Amino acid sequence: MRRNQLRIARALPALRAGASVTEVAAASGFTDQSHFTRHFKRTFGVPPGRWR
């Protein structure tokens, strides 16, 4: 599994729990929210806020 995909997989529980996308992005090791959102959308087809 690629590094960013692993980071996204680890971020899912926090998103489900209601943490903000900004908090989740930082806690998951992404540079910023847009970097996280770009990779999340590439993986799931929707941005993280909409997925939640």
Secondary structure, DSSP 8 states (H G I E B T S, - for coil): --HHHHHHHHHHHHHHTT--HHHHHHHTT-SSHHHHHHHHHHHHSS-HHHH-
